Amino acid sequence: MDFSITPEQEQLYASMKRLAAEVIAPGAADRDKEGRWDPDVWKRLAEAGVAGMPIPEELGGSGGSIIDCCLVNEALAEGGRDGGFGLSLGAHWVIGSVPIWLHGSKELQERWLPGLCDGTYIGAWASTEPESGSDSASFKTTAVRDGDEFVLNGTKIFITNGPIADVCTVLARTDKGPTAFVVDTRTEGFVVGRELDKMGCRSSPTAEIHLQDCRVPAANILSVEGEALWRVAFECFDWERTVMMAATIGGMRATIDGAIRYAKEREQFGKPIAHFQAIAHKIAQMEINYHACRNAVYKAAWLKENGKEHMLEASIAKAMTGTLVTENALEAIQIHGGYGYLRDFPAERGLRDAKLTSIGGGTTEIQKMIISRLLLQ
Ligand SMILES: Cc1cc2nc3c(=O)[nH]c(=O)nc-3n(C[C@H](O)[C@H](O)[C@H](O)COP(=O)(O)OP(=O)(O)OC[C@H]3O[C@@H](n4cnc5c(N)ncnc54)[C@H](O)[C@@H]3O)c2cc1C
């Protein structure tokens, strides 16, 4: 078995981590406090080719493989320590841009991909509704045909990048079934509702979206009308459970390194707290968790990249990482003692950011449902 990455991928990781440390990390605590997205950070990352990483070069992207995307996402999270930036970037990539690349017509690709890749545009995806979360097939938003257009009505919630997106793929139900529509967010009737005040990942803007007689050309349908769930949405879930998980892995690395640094510096009873076995073993367990999660995420990503069946592995990676990232974040706070409980230290923000991993993109309970169904079928 070959677990190695190429020298180019090693360089890519190192350069992205450096860039994130220089551009993302410095304002991360302030953006978290203020719940503020920073377009300048986005611009700097886009200039480095990050915005179009998964999209092929001939369509304007950087042509990264799935493993490349994982490495970039992981490196940016490790160097930048801003869960919100990782969330917005991940959504822009895997649910904002990839569906248009994989399922859009040539016209849709030409209209949106160059801007999504150079960072001029930001992408989003709207499937969740107030009464349709884990039961993602139960959404109620309707799309009624009127000549060459469809008229969309309904309400979406928890839409990452909702307030800043230029283009949003909206799931709506036509008389043929669930259908994915690419919607220009300036379209009349695409109304960005209240911005949601989140516990963590606060530098990523999240909003409700109201579709009020929003007219969308029939030509903006991705893939086949009525088949969006199986053809488009499930592909997105795959990317969420591999590429987006890599950002969590990078965050876990940064959390462990922060805890190690603190344990070596902080002295009690006349010696660094790292010398107490209770603390040293916490760090060992955090490292065990990190390695298990990283291996699981990259195994699933590798299977996907090589066109192999990976539903079980992707759900295992998502379920395991969703649980262990929070466990590690709690232990990091414990190692920091009272200081870990203060907002001044990144450990506290790390915990709030970490918790999303067990909820967004399919909860841990849903991953276990998928895993058990595969085993018991
Ligand atoms: C910060 C953030 C960003 C998001 N970004 C987006 C986005 O960009 N686009 C988008 O469309 N959506 C987005 N989401 C929505 C996200 O995917 C949903 O929140 C998630 O799927 C869970 O749905 P829910 O919140 O309605 O919870 P519910 O489905 O109501 O679940 C509540 C609880 O019940 C459990 N549960 C539900 N069904 C079962 C079952 N069958 N068996 C066992 N337990 C069950 C769940 O695991 C959970 O613990 C985002 C959410 C958040 C918090």
Ligand as a Chemical Component Dictionary entry (heavy atoms), coordinates in Angstrom:
data_LIG
# 
_chem_comp.id                   LIG 
_chem_comp.type                 NON-POLYMER 
_chem_comp.pdbx_formal_charge   0 
_chem_comp.three_letter_code    LIG 
# 
loop_
_chem_comp_atom.comp_id 
_chem_comp_atom.atom_id 
_chem_comp_atom.alt_atom_id 
_chem_comp_atom.type_symbol 
_chem_comp_atom.charge 
_chem_comp_atom.model_Cartn_x 
_chem_comp_atom.model_Cartn_y 
_chem_comp_atom.model_Cartn_z 
_chem_comp_atom.pdbx_ordinal 
LIG C1  C1  C 0 -23.736 26.129 10.104 1  
LIG C2  C2  C 0 -24.586 25.305 9.187  2  
LIG C3  C3  C 0 -24.406 25.398 7.822  3  
LIG C4  C4  C 0 -25.243 24.698 6.951  4  
LIG N1  N1  N 0 -25.117 24.883 5.596  5  
LIG C5  C5  C 0 -26.071 24.388 4.764  6  
LIG C6  C6  C 0 -26.085 24.757 3.376  7  
LIG O1  O1  O 0 -25.212 25.470 2.895  8  
LIG N2  N2  N 0 -27.096 24.297 2.599  9  
LIG C7  C7  C 0 -28.080 23.489 3.092  10 
LIG O2  O2  O 0 -28.966 23.109 2.331  11 
LIG N3  N3  N 0 -28.085 23.098 4.404  12 
LIG C8  C8  C 0 -27.109 23.547 5.250  13 
LIG N4  N4  N 0 -27.108 23.196 6.587  14 
LIG C9  C9  C 0 -28.155 22.320 7.093  15 
LIG C10 C10 C 0 -27.658 20.990 7.642  16 
LIG O3  O3  O 0 -27.317 20.124 6.604  17 
LIG C11 C11 C 0 -28.762 20.455 8.571  18 
LIG O4  O4  O 0 -28.743 21.270 9.730  19 
LIG C12 C12 C 0 -28.562 19.014 8.938  20 
LIG O5  O5  O 0 -28.746 18.195 7.823  21 
LIG C13 C13 C 0 -29.524 18.569 10.052 22 
LIG O6  O6  O 0 -30.839 18.966 9.808  23 
LIG P1  P1  P 0 -31.663 19.727 10.965 24 
LIG O7  O7  O 0 -30.809 20.826 11.463 25 
LIG O8  O8  O 0 -32.998 20.084 10.428 26 
LIG O9  O9  O 0 -31.806 18.672 12.135 27 
LIG P2  P2  P 0 -32.920 17.515 12.274 28 
LIG O10 O10 O 0 -32.976 16.733 11.018 29 
LIG O11 O11 O 0 -34.181 18.114 12.779 30 
LIG O12 O12 O 0 -32.278 16.605 13.403 31 
LIG C14 C14 C 0 -32.415 16.864 14.799 32 
LIG C15 C15 C 0 -31.778 15.685 15.542 33 
LIG O13 O13 O 0 -32.497 14.482 15.247 34 
LIG C16 C16 C 0 -31.615 13.508 14.713 35 
LIG N5  N5  N 0 -32.312 12.701 13.708 36 
LIG C17 C17 C 0 -33.062 13.122 12.657 37 
LIG N6  N6  N 0 -33.513 12.085 11.953 38 
LIG C18 C18 C 0 -33.032 10.963 12.555 39 
LIG C19 C19 C 0 -33.132 9.562  12.305 40 
LIG N7  N7  N 0 -33.808 9.078  11.255 41 
LIG N8  N8  N 0 -32.494 8.702  13.141 42 
LIG C20 C20 C 0 -31.786 9.177  14.208 43 
LIG N9  N9  N 0 -31.653 10.489 14.502 44 
LIG C21 C21 C 0 -32.262 11.372 13.681 45 
LIG C22 C22 C 0 -30.472 14.303 14.098 46 
LIG O14 O14 O 0 -29.298 13.519 13.964 47 
LIG C23 C23 C 0 -30.331 15.427 15.112 48 
LIG O15 O15 O 0 -29.577 14.982 16.202 49 
LIG C24 C24 C 0 -26.243 23.845 7.469  50 
LIG C25 C25 C 0 -26.385 23.709 8.862  51 
LIG C26 C26 C 0 -25.582 24.434 9.715  52 
LIG C27 C27 C 0 -25.800 24.298 11.199 53 
# 
loop_
_chem_comp_bond.comp_id 
_chem_comp_bond.atom_id_1 
_chem_comp_bond.atom_id_2 
_chem_comp_bond.value_order 
_chem_comp_bond.pdbx_ordinal 
LIG C1  C2  SING 1  
LIG C2  C3  SING 2  
LIG C2  C26 DOUB 3  
LIG C3  C4  DOUB 4  
LIG C4  N1  SING 5  
LIG C4  C24 SING 6  
LIG N1  C5  DOUB 7  
LIG C5  C6  SING 8  
LIG C5  C8  SING 9  
LIG C6  O1  DOUB 10 
LIG C6  N2  SING 11 
LIG N2  C7  SING 12 
LIG C7  O2  DOUB 13 
LIG C7  N3  SING 14 
LIG N3  C8  DOUB 15 
LIG C8  N4  SING 16 
LIG N4  C9  SING 17 
LIG N4  C24 SING 18 
LIG C9  C10 SING 19 
LIG C10 O3  SING 20 
LIG C10 C11 SING 21 
LIG C11 O4  SING 22 
LIG C11 C12 SING 23 
LIG C12 O5  SING 24 
LIG C12 C13 SING 25 
LIG C13 O6  SING 26 
LIG O6  P1  SING 27 
LIG P1  O7  DOUB 28 
LIG P1  O8  SING 29 
LIG P1  O9  SING 30 
LIG O9  P2  SING 31 
LIG P2  O10 DOUB 32 
LIG P2  O11 SING 33 
LIG P2  O12 SING 34 
LIG O12 C14 SING 35 
LIG C14 C15 SING 36 
LIG C15 O13 SING 37 
LIG C15 C23 SING 38 
LIG O13 C16 SING 39 
LIG C16 N5  SING 40 
LIG C16 C22 SING 41 
LIG N5  C17 SING 42 
LIG N5  C21 SING 43 
LIG C17 N6  DOUB 44 
LIG N6  C18 SING 45 
LIG C18 C19 SING 46 
LIG C18 C21 DOUB 47 
LIG C19 N7  SING 48 
LIG C19 N8  DOUB 49 
LIG N8  C20 SING 50 
LIG C20 N9  DOUB 51 
LIG N9  C21 SING 52 
LIG C22 O14 SING 53 
LIG C22 C23 SING 54 
LIG C23 O15 SING 55 
LIG C24 C25 DOUB 56 
LIG C25 C26 SING 57 
LIG C26 C27 SING 58 
# 
